Amino acid sequence: MSAKRSREAGYTLLELLIVCAMIGVIMNIAIPGLYEGMYRAKASRIIEDYNMVRTMVHQHYADHSFYPPDTGPGVEPPELSPYIQNRLQWTHEDYQYDWELWVDGSGNPTEPATGVIVGFSIVTSDPKLAAAVHRIYRGIILDTIPNHTTFVIEPYHS
């Protein structure tokens, strides 16, 4: 009786392999969807941040009649700090924000080929993140220079 009981108590190797294969199939279906959801969430956050910056830039322009000067990636323009009030982080693990002012002191566009005078860029080397932003955002957005995806705040009109 005890010999029969020990044989019935465990699983066969075949049963374990079938379960492992089923788990593998489920994971292959679920993991890409999880990554896509992660990219959608990041892209949504980027668009939300852009909308806030656009509003603050227009407020700054209404108050001072000029746009803040260009800064480098990850650097908040000091002129926008009183408007943004630490509600925006300019540097993230896999992307940075970059304030773009592409006009010279005389008001002439410095990058007319881009069609942008004032913009807000995401600097990332992750093409999947840039693609997710393109899929979600419905306004004007350009890949202006390598690794920069730029939201147009003020377009250049020739």
C-alpha positions in Angstrom: 0.0 0.0 0.0 2.8 2.5 0.8 4.5 1.8 -2.5 1.3 2.7 -4.4 0.8 5.8 -2.4 4.3 7.2 -3.1 3.8 6.8 -6.8 0.5 8.7 -6.7 1.9 11.6 -4.5 4.1 13.3 -7.1 3.9 14.7 -10.7 5.5 13.0 -13.6 8.3 14.7 -15.6 6.0 15.1 -18.5 3.4 16.9 -16.4 6.0 19.3 -15.1 7.3 20.0 -18.6 3.8 20.7 -19.9 3.1 23.2 -17.1 6.5 24.9 -17.7 5.7 25.1 -21.4 2.3 26.7 -20.7 3.8 29.2 -18.3 6.4 30.1 -21.0 3.7 30.6 -23.6 1.6 32.8 -21.3 4.7 34.9 -20.4 5.6 35.4 -24.1 2.1 36.8 -24.6 2.0 38.9 -21.5 5.5 40.5 -21.3 5.3 42.5 -24.6 2.0 43.9 -23.5 3.5 45.0 -20.2 6.3 46.7 -22.0 3.9 48.5 -24.3 1.9 49.6 -21.4 5.0 51.0 -19.7 5.9 53.0 -22.9 2.3 54.3 -23.1 2.5 55.4 -19.5 5.8 57.2 -20.0 4.6 58.8 -23.2 1.4 60.0 -21.5 3.5 61.6 -18.7 5.7 63.3 -21.3 2.6 64.7 -23.1 1.2 65.9 -19.7 4.5 67.6 -18.9 4.6 69.2 -22.4 1.1 70.6 -22.0 2.1 72.1 -18.6 5.3 73.7 -20.1 3.3 75.1 -23.1 0.9 76.8 -20.8 3.6 78.2 -18.6 5.6 79.4 -21.6 2.6 81.3 -23.0 2.0 82.8 -19.5 5.7 83.9 -19.4 5.4 85.4 -22.9 2.2 87.2 -21.9 4.0 88.7 -18.9 7.4 89.5 -20.4 6.9 89.6 -24.3 9.8 87.2 -24.9 10.6 83.5 -24.7 13.2 82.2 -22.3 16.6 81.5 -24.0 17.6 78.0 -25.1 19.0 75.7 -22.4 20.7 72.3 -22.7 19.0 69.0 -22.1 17.9 68.4 -18.6 18.1 72.1 -17.7 15.0 74.1 -16.7 15.1 77.7 -18.1 15.5 79.9 -15.0 12.8 82.3 -16.4 10.3 79.5 -16.3 11.0 78.4 -12.7 8.6 80.8 -11.1 5.8 79.5 -13.4 6.7 75.8 -13.2 7.4 75.9 -9.4 9.2 72.5 -9.2 6.3 70.6 -10.7 8.5 69.2 -13.5 11.6 67.0 -13.3 13.8 67.7 -16.4 16.0 64.6 -16.1 14.7 61.1 -16.0 16.4 57.7 -16.1 15.9 57.2 -19.8 15.0 60.6 -21.1 15.5 64.3 -20.5 13.6 67.4 -21.4 15.1 70.1 -23.5 13.8 73.7 -23.9 14.3 74.9 -27.5 14.4 78.5 -28.6 15.5 78.5 -32.2 15.7 82.3 -33.0 18.6 84.7 -32.8 18.6 88.0 -31.0 17.0 89.7 -34.1 14.1 87.2 -34.1 15.3 85.3 -37.1 14.9 81.5 -37.0 18.2 79.7 -36.5 16.8 76.3 -37.6 14.2 77.2 -40.3 14.3 73.7 -41.8 12.7 72.3 -38.6 9.7 74.5 -38.9 10.1 75.3 -35.2 10.8 78.6 -33.4 9.9 77.5 -29.9 9.7 73.9 -28.8 9.9 71.4 -26.0 12.0 68.3 -26.8 12.4 64.8 -25.3 16.0 63.6 -25.6 16.2 59.9 -25.6 18.2 57.1 -27.2 15.2 54.8 -26.8 13.4 54.7 -30.2 10.4 52.8 -28.6 9.7 55.7 -26.3 9.8 58.2 -29.1 7.5 56.0 -31.2 5.1 55.8 -28.2 5.0 59.6 -28.0 4.3 59.8 -31.7 1.5 57.2 -31.5 -0.3 59.0 -28.6 0.2 62.7 -29.3 -2.2 64.3 -31.9 -0.5 67.7 -32.4 2.6 68.8 -34.2 5.6 66.7 -33.2 8.9 66.3 -35.1 12.1 64.3 -34.9 14.3 67.4 -35.4 17.8 66.3 -34.5 19.2 62.9 -33.5 17.6 61.6 -30.4 15.3 64.7 -30.1 11.5 64.4 -30.4 10.2 68.0 -30.4 6.8 69.3 -29.6 6.1 72.5 -31.4 5.1 75.4 -29.2 5.6 78.1 -31.9 6.0 77.1 -35.5 8.1 78.9 -38.0 6.1 80.6 -40.7 8.1 81.7 -43.7 
